[in-house]
Amino acid sequence: MKIRLLVSSIVVLFVAVGALAQTTFNYTGGMQTYTVPAGVTSIQIECWGAQGGDSESCTAGPNPQEDGGLGGFAIGNLSVVPGEVLNIYVGGKPNNGDLGGGNELGGFNGGGSGGQWAGAGGGASDVRQFGNALINRVIVAGGGGGGNTGCPDHGTGGSGGGLNGVSGASPYFVPGGGGSQVVGGAAGSSGLNGALGFGGHYLASSEYHVAGGGGGYYGGGSAYAAGAGGGSSYIGGVTSGSTTAGIRVGHGQIIITPLVVCTPSSITPNSSTLSNATGECSVTPITPTAIDNCGNTINGVPNVSFPITTQGTTVVTWTYTSGSVSITQTQNVIVNDVTAPVIASCPTNVSVNNSPGVCGAVVNFTNPAATDTCSTAPVIPGYTVYGTFGGSTYYLSNSTLPASDQYNQQTLASGFAANTLS
């Protein structure tokens, strides 16, 4: 049965909150996500379910017949936490029938499949919080039921709800019923009942001439040679909610608009006291975090660069900033080298006879070498790192500079000179 589509015009005024804008989700055929922006604690959700599928006529006239029920509408407000991820399901309108060639898959998100000459059910549109199961739905807009033509016209699909989906129509057979808040829509002639989240579909034994029910909170019932029922909408998980039956043409849609933007006024560290961060050679502490009154997680910013390699205790000041509010927290970073150097090589005893009449002699030997777990001493031309111990680095001179000059160079490098006699 061909119907005249009356497209309702809905004008919704949005108040811009800072720089945060509404987000529109169109049909993709899969799950989408929405991440709550920083500072946002409440959003408005608008959902439109998809229209039911068109049917096919075997007589003269327009083909396909655009007689699927229109999708429903639901609106409401939801309390959220900044950074929270919501799962978005936008219902799809089924593809047009195939001129009597076979069945038609239901629209994405719960639409029931339709058989030859009949339309499939439109998918519901919903938002899910804390998971992606049907039980996690907080708001649902029902999809329309599939139409049913053939020879002659057999009926139109019922609209998606409203809290109750609309029953299909037919002058010949029993149409499918609309879904409700507690049960799926009743099956029409030779159809199947709707179920939680799904419209009824055709029987396993025969798909011929069966229109699919619309998806919804509860789906609409399917029907043979008659229009299928629309799915119900749902606002049980939102506040200030309302629904309207039968206003959406084509695929569904979801629009999310931030309502409440929180202004940070206080910050609380996640750890009231930061424990000491320790190491033997260097330390890079784990960045501490805090949370503000708006639910934003804040990473601390240190007043020094990491890693810290200076032996001893360094007091690090962490700063947490959110908006115009800042607090600080201190942490002790302790670098303590307690492992003695390991001598890798050491020359054996050397005996040298002096020349007659000379009170001294030139002694040649191989420089000793050692290794240390904290081998981070700076390299200085003309000097060999002898080792580190007790927070000091020792260098062996390879030059003939006076001892005073060698000492000055080594102390500038935070070390001590070990000089050879020459």
C-alpha positions as CSV (number, residue, x, y, z in Angstrom):
1,M,0.0,0.0,0.0
2,K,1.6,3.3,-1.0
3,I,1.5,6.0,1.6
4,R,2.2,9.7,1.6
5,L,5.1,10.6,3.8
6,L,4.7,13.6,6.0
7,V,8.1,14.7,7.2
8,S,7.9,16.6,10.5
9,S,10.2,19.5,11.0
10,I,11.8,19.7,14.4
11,V,13.7,22.8,15.4
12,V,15.9,22.3,18.4
13,L,17.8,25.3,19.9
14,F,21.3,24.6,21.2
15,V,23.1,26.8,23.6
16,A,26.9,26.8,22.9
17,V,28.9,26.0,26.0
18,G,32.3,27.5,25.7
19,A,34.0,26.0,22.6
20,L,32.2,22.6,22.9
21,A,30.0,21.8,20.0
22,Q,27.4,19.1,19.4
23,T,28.5,15.9,17.7
24,T,26.4,14.2,15.0
25,F,26.5,10.5,14.4
26,N,25.1,9.2,11.1
27,Y,24.6,5.7,9.9
28,T,27.7,3.6,9.3
29,G,26.6,0.0,9.8
30,G,28.7,-0.4,12.9
31,M,29.3,0.8,16.4
32,Q,30.7,4.2,16.9
33,T,32.1,5.9,20.1
34,Y,31.8,9.3,21.8
35,T,34.4,10.4,24.3
36,V,33.1,12.9,26.8
37,P,35.1,16.2,26.6
38,A,37.1,17.5,29.5
39,G,34.9,19.3,32.1
40,V,31.6,18.0,30.7
41,T,29.4,16.3,33.3
42,S,26.0,16.3,31.5
43,I,25.0,15.8,27.9
44,Q,21.8,15.9,25.9
45,I,21.2,12.9,23.6
46,E,18.8,12.9,20.6
47,C,18.1,9.7,18.8
48,W,16.2,9.0,15.6
49,G,15.4,5.4,14.7
50,A,15.6,4.2,11.0
51,Q,12.6,3.9,8.7
52,G,11.4,0.4,7.8
53,G,12.2,-1.1,4.5
54,D,10.3,-0.5,1.3
55,S,8.3,-3.3,-0.3
56,E,7.9,-4.4,-3.9
57,S,4.8,-4.5,-6.1
58,C,4.1,-7.0,-8.9
59,T,1.6,-4.7,-10.5
60,A,1.9,-1.4,-12.3
61,G,2.9,1.5,-10.1
62,P,6.0,2.9,-8.3
63,N,8.6,0.3,-7.4
64,P,9.7,0.0,-4.7
65,Q,6.8,1.2,-2.6
66,E,8.0,3.5,0.1
67,D,5.7,2.0,2.8
68,G,8.0,1.2,5.7
69,G,7.1,2.8,9.0
70,L,8.9,5.9,9.9
71,G,11.5,5.8,12.7
72,G,10.8,7.0,16.2
73,F,12.5,9.8,18.2
74,A,13.8,9.9,21.8
75,I,15.6,12.7,23.7
76,G,17.0,12.9,27.2
77,N,19.9,14.1,29.4
78,L,22.7,11.8,30.7
79,S,25.2,12.4,33.6
80,V,28.7,11.6,32.4
81,V,32.3,11.8,33.5
82,P,35.0,13.6,31.5
83,G,36.9,11.1,29.4
84,E,34.2,8.5,29.6
85,V,33.5,6.6,26.3
86,L,29.9,6.0,25.2
87,N,29.0,3.4,22.6
88,I,26.8,4.7,19.7
89,Y,24.5,2.6,17.5
90,V,22.8,4.4,14.6
91,G,20.0,2.4,13.0
92,G,20.0,1.6,9.3
93,K,17.1,1.6,6.8
94,P,17.2,-1.7,4.9
95,N,18.0,-1.8,1.2
96,N,15.1,-1.7,-1.2
97,G,13.4,-5.0,-2.0
98,D,14.6,-6.9,-5.0
99,L,11.5,-7.0,-7.1
100,G,10.4,-10.4,-5.9
101,G,13.7,-12.1,-6.1
102,G,14.2,-13.0,-2.5
103,N,14.6,-11.8,1.1
104,E,15.9,-8.5,2.5
105,L,18.2,-8.2,5.5
106,G,17.0,-6.2,8.4
107,G,18.4,-2.7,9.1
108,F,21.5,-2.4,11.3
109,N,20.8,-2.6,15.0
110,G,17.8,-5.0,15.4
111,G,15.7,-4.7,12.2
112,G,14.0,-8.0,11.3
113,S,14.6,-9.6,7.9
114,G,11.9,-9.4,5.3
115,G,10.8,-11.9,2.6
116,Q,9.9,-11.7,-1.0
117,W,7.7,-8.7,-1.9
118,A,8.0,-7.4,1.7
119,G,10.2,-4.9,3.4
120,A,12.6,-5.6,6.3
121,G,12.5,-3.8,9.6
122,G,14.4,-0.5,10.3
123,G,17.2,-0.6,12.9
124,A,16.9,1.2,16.2
125,S,19.3,4.0,17.3
126,D,20.7,3.8,20.8
127,V,23.4,5.0,23.2
128,R,25.1,2.5,25.6
129,Q,27.0,3.3,28.8
130,F,29.4,1.1,30.7
131,G,29.4,-1.6,28.0
132,N,28.0,-2.5,24.6
133,A,25.3,-5.1,25.6
134,L,21.6,-4.5,25.2
135,I,21.3,-4.1,29.0
136,N,23.7,-1.1,28.7
137,R,21.3,1.0,26.6
138,V,20.3,4.2,28.3
139,I,18.2,5.7,25.5
140,V,16.6,4.0,22.4
141,A,14.7,5.3,19.4
142,G,12.6,2.6,17.7
143,G,12.9,1.6,14.1
144,G,9.9,1.4,11.7
145,G,8.4,-1.9,10.6
146,G,8.7,-3.2,7.0
147,G,6.0,-2.5,4.4
148,N,4.3,-5.2,2.4
149,T,2.9,-4.9,-1.1
150,G,2.9,-7.8,-3.7
151,C,-0.3,-8.3,-5.6
152,P,-2.3,-6.4,-4.5
153,D,-1.0,-4.0,-1.8
154,H,-1.0,-5.7,1.5
155,G,-0.2,-3.1,4.0
156,T,2.2,-0.6,5.5
157,G,4.8,-0.9,8.3
158,G,4.1,0.5,11.7
159,S,6.1,3.5,12.9
160,G,8.9,3.3,15.5
161,G,7.8,4.5,19.0
162,G,7.0,6.4,21.2
163,L,7.2,4.3,24.3
164,N,5.2,1.8,22.3
165,G,5.8,1.0,18.7
166,V,3.0,1.4,16.3
167,S,1.3,-1.7,14.8
168,G,1.5,-2.4,11.1
169,A,-1.6,-2.1,8.8
170,S,-3.3,-4.4,6.3
171,P,-6.7,-4.8,4.8
172,Y,-6.3,-8.5,4.4
173,F,-4.3,-10.2,7.1
174,V,-3.3,-9.6,10.8
175,P,-0.4,-7.1,10.9
176,G,2.6,-7.2,13.3
177,G,2.2,-5.5,16.6
178,G,4.4,-2.7,18.0
179,G,7.0,-3.4,20.7
180,S,6.4,-2.1,24.2
181,Q,8.4,-1.4,27.4
182,V,8.1,-5.0,28.6
183,V,7.6,-7.3,25.6
184,G,8.2,-7.5,21.9
185,G,5.4,-6.8,19.4
186,A,2.9,-9.6,18.7
187,A,3.4,-11.6,15.6
188,G,1.0,-11.0,12.8
189,S,-0.3,-13.7,10.4
190,S,2.4,-16.4,10.1
191,G,5.0,-14.1,11.6
192,L,7.2,-14.0,14.7
193,N,7.1,-11.9,17.9
194,G,9.5,-9.1,18.4
195,A,12.1,-9.5,21.2
196,L,14.4,-7.4,23.4
197,G,16.4,-5.3,20.9
198,F,15.2,-7.2,17.8
199,G,12.2,-7.1,15.4
200,G,10.5,-10.3,14.4
201,H,11.6,-11.8,11.1
202,Y,10.4,-14.4,8.6
203,L,9.9,-18.1,9.6
204,A,12.8,-20.5,9.0
205,S,10.5,-22.6,6.8
206,S,9.5,-19.8,4.5
207,E,10.5,-16.1,3.9
208,Y,7.7,-15.5,1.3
209,H,5.8,-12.3,1.8
210,V,6.8,-11.7,5.4
211,A,7.6,-8.2,6.5
212,G,10.3,-7.7,9.3
213,G,9.6,-5.9,12.5
214,G,11.4,-2.7,13.5
215,G,14.3,-2.9,16.0
216,G,13.8,-1.1,19.3
217,Y,14.0,-1.4,23.0
218,Y,11.6,-4.2,22.2
219,G,11.2,-5.0,18.5
220,G,8.0,-5.1,16.5
221,G,6.3,-8.3,15.3
222,S,6.7,-9.6,11.8
223,A,3.7,-10.5,9.6
224,Y,2.8,-12.4,6.4
225,A,1.1,-10.3,3.7
226,A,0.7,-7.4,6.1
227,G,2.7,-4.5,7.6
228,A,5.1,-5.3,10.4
229,G,5.1,-3.5,13.8
230,G,7.5,-0.8,14.8
231,G,10.0,-1.1,17.7
232,S,9.5,0.8,20.9
233,S,11.7,3.7,22.2
234,Y,13.2,3.9,25.7
235,I,14.2,6.7,28.0
236,G,14.7,4.8,31.3
237,G,18.4,5.6,31.5
238,V,18.2,9.3,31.0
239,T,16.5,12.3,32.7
240,S,14.1,14.8,31.3
241,G,13.3,12.3,28.6
242,S,10.5,12.2,26.0
243,T,9.7,10.2,22.8
244,T,7.8,10.8,19.6
245,A,6.6,8.1,17.2
246,G,7.1,8.1,13.5
247,I,9.1,11.1,12.4
248,R,12.3,9.8,10.7
249,V,12.8,9.1,7.0
250,G,15.7,7.0,5.9
251,H,18.6,6.0,8.1
252,G,18.7,6.9,11.8
253,Q,20.8,9.6,13.5
254,I,22.1,10.5,16.9
255,I,23.2,14.0,18.1
256,I,25.0,14.6,21.4
257,T,25.3,18.1,22.9
258,P,27.3,19.0,26.0
259,L,25.0,20.7,28.6
260,V,27.1,21.2,31.7
261,V,30.7,22.3,31.7
262,C,32.4,22.1,35.1
263,T,34.8,24.9,36.2
264,P,37.7,23.4,38.1
265,S,37.9,24.8,41.7
266,S,39.8,22.1,43.5
267,I,42.5,19.5,42.9
268,T,43.1,16.4,45.0
269,P,46.2,14.2,44.5
270,N,45.5,10.5,44.1
271,S,48.2,9.8,46.7
272,S,48.2,12.1,49.7
273,T,51.9,11.4,50.3
274,L,54.4,10.5,47.6
275,S,56.8,7.7,48.6
276,N,60.5,8.1,48.1
277,A,61.8,7.2,44.7
278,T,65.2,5.4,45.0
279,G,67.9,4.0,42.8
280,E,71.6,3.4,42.8
281,C,72.8,5.2,39.7
282,S,69.8,7.2,38.4
283,V,66.1,7.6,39.1
284,T,63.1,8.5,37.0
285,P,60.0,8.6,39.2
286,I,56.6,7.5,38.0
287,T,54.5,10.6,37.2
288,P,51.9,11.1,40.0
289,T,48.4,12.1,39.1
290,A,45.5,14.1,40.7
291,I,41.9,14.6,40.0
292,D,39.9,17.9,40.0
293,N,36.3,18.5,41.1
294,C,35.2,18.1,37.5
295,G,36.6,14.5,37.3
296,N,39.5,15.4,35.1
297,T,42.7,13.4,35.6
298,I,45.8,15.7,35.9
299,N,49.4,14.6,35.5
300,G,52.0,16.2,37.7
301,V,54.7,18.4,36.1
302,P,58.2,18.2,37.8
303,N,60.5,21.1,38.5
304,V,63.6,19.1,37.4
305,S,64.6,17.0,34.4
306,F,64.8,13.2,34.6
307,P,66.6,11.0,35.1
308,I,68.3,12.3,38.2
309,T,71.9,11.0,38.5
310,T,73.2,13.2,41.3
311,Q,74.1,11.1,44.3
312,G,72.1,12.0,47.4
313,T,68.6,13.3,48.0
314,T,66.9,15.6,45.5
315,V,63.5,17.1,46.5
316,V,61.2,17.2,43.4
317,T,58.2,19.5,43.4
318,W,55.3,18.2,41.3
319,T,52.7,20.8,40.1
320,Y,49.1,19.9,39.2
321,T,47.2,22.5,37.2
322,S,43.6,22.5,36.0
323,G,42.2,25.7,34.6
324,S,43.3,28.5,36.9
325,V,43.8,26.2,39.9
326,S,47.2,24.8,40.8
327,I,48.6,22.8,43.8
328,T,52.0,21.3,44.5
329,Q,53.4,18.1,46.1
330,T,56.9,17.1,46.9
331,Q,58.8,13.8,46.6
332,N,62.2,12.7,47.7
333,V,64.3,11.2,45.0
334,I,67.3,9.3,46.5
335,V,70.3,8.2,44.4
336,N,72.7,6.1,46.5
337,D,75.5,4.1,44.9
338,V,76.2,1.4,47.4
339,T,78.1,-1.0,45.1
340,A,81.9,-0.8,45.2
341,P,83.9,-0.6,41.9
342,V,85.3,-3.9,40.7
343,I,89.0,-3.9,39.8
344,A,89.4,-5.3,36.3
345,S,93.2,-5.2,36.1
346,C,96.0,-4.1,38.4
347,P,99.8,-4.1,37.6
348,T,102.0,-6.4,39.6
349,N,104.8,-5.1,41.8
350,V,107.5,-3.2,39.9
351,S,111.1,-2.9,41.2
352,V,113.5,-0.5,39.4
353,N,117.1,0.1,40.4
354,N,118.2,3.7,40.5
355,S,121.3,4.9,38.7
356,P,124.3,5.5,40.8
357,G,124.2,8.9,42.4
358,V,120.5,9.4,41.6
359,C,118.0,9.3,44.3
360,G,115.1,8.4,42.1
361,A,114.2,6.4,39.0
362,V,111.5,6.4,36.3
363,V,109.0,3.8,36.8
364,N,106.8,2.6,33.9
365,F,103.7,0.5,34.6
366,T,100.2,-0.3,33.1
367,N,97.4,1.8,34.6
368,P,95.0,-0.1,36.7
369,A,91.4,-0.4,35.5
370,A,88.1,-0.8,37.3
371,T,84.4,-1.0,36.5
372,D,81.4,0.4,38.3
373,T,77.6,-0.2,38.1
374,C,77.2,3.6,37.8
375,S,79.4,4.2,34.8
376,T,78.0,7.6,34.0
377,A,81.0,9.8,34.7
378,P,81.7,12.5,32.2
379,V,84.5,12.0,29.7
380,I,87.4,14.5,30.1
381,P,90.2,14.5,27.5
382,G,93.5,13.5,29.1
383,Y,91.9,11.5,31.9
384,T,90.8,8.0,32.4
385,V,87.8,7.2,34.7
386,Y,89.2,5.1,37.5
387,G,85.9,4.4,39.1
388,T,83.1,5.7,41.3
389,F,82.5,5.1,45.0
390,G,80.5,6.8,47.8
391,G,79.1,9.3,45.4
392,S,82.5,10.4,44.0
393,T,84.1,9.7,40.6
394,Y,87.8,9.1,40.5
395,Y,90.0,9.9,37.4
396,L,93.5,8.8,36.6
397,S,95.6,11.5,34.9
398,N,97.1,10.8,31.6
399,S,98.8,14.2,31.4
400,T,101.7,16.0,33.0
401,L,99.8,19.0,34.2
402,P,100.6,20.3,37.6
403,A,98.5,18.6,40.3
404,S,96.7,21.8,41.1
405,D,95.4,22.1,37.5
406,Q,94.4,18.5,37.4
407,Y,92.5,18.8,40.7
408,N,90.6,21.9,39.4
409,Q,89.5,20.1,36.2
410,Q,88.4,17.0,38.0
411,T,86.4,18.9,40.7
412,L,84.6,20.8,37.9
413,A,83.4,17.3,36.7
414,S,82.3,16.4,40.3
415,G,85.1,13.9,40.6
416,F,88.5,13.5,42.3
417,A,91.9,13.2,40.6
418,A,94.2,10.3,41.2
419,N,97.6,11.6,39.9
420,T,100.7,9.6,38.9
421,L,104.1,10.7,39.8
422,S,106.3,11.9,37.0
